[in-house]
Amino acid sequence: MKYIVEAFGVMVVLAFNLFLCIGMIGVSADVAAAREYKADVIAEIENSNFNPNVIEACRRQAGQQGYELTVSSYCYDAQNDRRIAEVELTYAYEIPLLKISQQKVTRGIAR
């Protein structure tokens, strides 16, 4: 009888670890998708030469995908020719099994 209880306890711990690992893989995939989306937005802003309509379209599209996108444009020369944009993408970081839910931010620069 003792071995049955021990084996059942081990199986419960293994099942918990399995579900935790699956949750961590899901979170890792979500983080990678957010970073890839940020890189795509940066490339799109750079290719459009900082077009305000493209930036607004990126904000709307990010909202539809569950992200929050903030783009801050800056000019850094006397003739206002050189522009950069700081891109901040806020995404949800959630591990349901551990009841962890946070908002994370990934940042990048469009030049």
C-alpha positions as CSV (number, residue, x, y, z in Angstrom):
1,M,0.0,0.0,0.0
2,K,2.9,2.3,0.8
3,Y,4.3,2.0,-2.7
4,I,1.0,2.8,-4.3
5,V,0.7,6.1,-2.4
6,E,4.3,7.0,-3.3
7,A,3.8,6.2,-6.9
8,F,0.6,8.2,-7.0
9,G,2.4,11.2,-5.4
10,V,5.2,11.0,-8.0
11,M,2.7,10.8,-10.8
12,V,0.9,14.0,-9.5
13,V,4.2,15.8,-9.2
14,L,5.2,14.7,-12.8
15,A,1.8,15.8,-14.1
16,F,2.2,19.2,-12.5
17,N,5.7,19.6,-13.9
18,L,4.5,18.6,-17.4
19,F,1.7,21.2,-17.3
20,L,4.1,23.9,-15.9
21,C,6.6,23.1,-18.7
22,I,3.9,23.4,-21.4
23,G,2.8,26.7,-19.9
24,M,6.4,28.0,-19.9
25,I,6.8,27.0,-23.6
26,G,3.6,28.9,-24.4
27,V,4.8,32.0,-22.6
28,S,8.1,31.7,-24.4
29,A,6.3,31.5,-27.8
30,D,4.2,34.6,-26.8
31,V,7.3,36.6,-25.9
32,A,9.0,35.6,-29.2
33,A,5.9,36.6,-31.2
34,A,5.8,40.0,-29.5
35,R,9.5,40.6,-30.2
36,E,9.1,39.5,-33.8
37,Y,6.0,41.8,-34.2
38,K,8.0,44.7,-32.8
39,A,10.8,44.0,-35.4
40,D,8.2,44.0,-38.2
41,V,6.8,47.3,-37.0
42,I,10.2,48.9,-36.9
43,A,11.0,47.7,-40.4
44,E,7.6,49.0,-41.7
45,I,8.2,52.4,-40.1
46,E,11.7,52.6,-41.5
47,N,10.6,51.5,-45.0
48,S,7.8,54.1,-45.0
49,N,10.2,56.9,-44.0
50,F,8.3,57.6,-40.8
51,N,5.0,58.2,-42.5
52,P,2.4,59.1,-39.8
53,N,-0.4,57.2,-41.6
54,V,1.7,54.0,-41.5
55,I,2.5,54.5,-37.8
56,E,-1.2,55.0,-37.0
57,A,-2.0,51.8,-39.0
58,C,0.6,49.9,-37.0
59,R,-1.0,51.1,-33.8
60,R,-4.4,50.0,-34.9
61,Q,-3.1,46.6,-36.0
62,A,-1.2,46.1,-32.8
63,G,-4.4,46.8,-30.8
64,Q,-6.3,44.2,-32.9
65,Q,-3.6,41.6,-32.1
66,G,-3.8,42.3,-28.3
67,Y,-0.7,44.6,-28.0
68,E,-0.3,48.2,-27.1
69,L,2.1,50.1,-29.4
70,T,3.6,53.5,-28.6
71,V,5.8,55.3,-31.2
72,S,7.7,58.4,-30.2
73,S,9.3,60.3,-33.1
74,Y,12.4,62.5,-32.6
75,C,14.4,64.8,-34.9
76,Y,18.1,65.0,-34.0
77,D,19.7,67.5,-36.4
78,A,19.4,71.2,-37.1
79,Q,17.6,70.8,-40.5
80,N,15.1,68.2,-39.1
81,D,16.3,65.7,-41.7
82,R,17.4,62.9,-39.4
83,R,14.6,61.2,-37.6
84,I,14.4,58.3,-35.3
85,A,11.4,56.7,-33.6
86,E,11.3,54.8,-30.3
87,V,8.9,51.9,-30.5
88,E,7.5,50.4,-27.3
89,L,5.3,47.3,-27.5
90,T,3.4,46.3,-24.4
91,Y,2.2,42.6,-24.3
92,A,0.7,40.3,-21.8
93,Y,3.0,37.8,-19.9
94,E,0.8,35.1,-18.4
95,I,1.4,31.8,-16.8
96,P,-2.1,30.5,-15.9
97,L,-1.0,27.5,-13.8
98,L,1.0,29.8,-11.4
99,K,-1.5,32.6,-11.7
100,I,1.1,35.0,-13.0
101,S,-0.1,37.9,-15.2
102,Q,2.0,40.9,-16.0
103,Q,2.4,43.5,-18.6
104,K,5.9,43.5,-20.2
105,V,7.4,46.1,-22.6
106,T,9.9,45.5,-25.4
107,R,11.6,48.5,-26.9
108,G,13.3,49.2,-30.2
109,I,14.6,52.1,-32.3
110,A,13.6,52.8,-35.9
111,R,16.2,54.8,-37.8
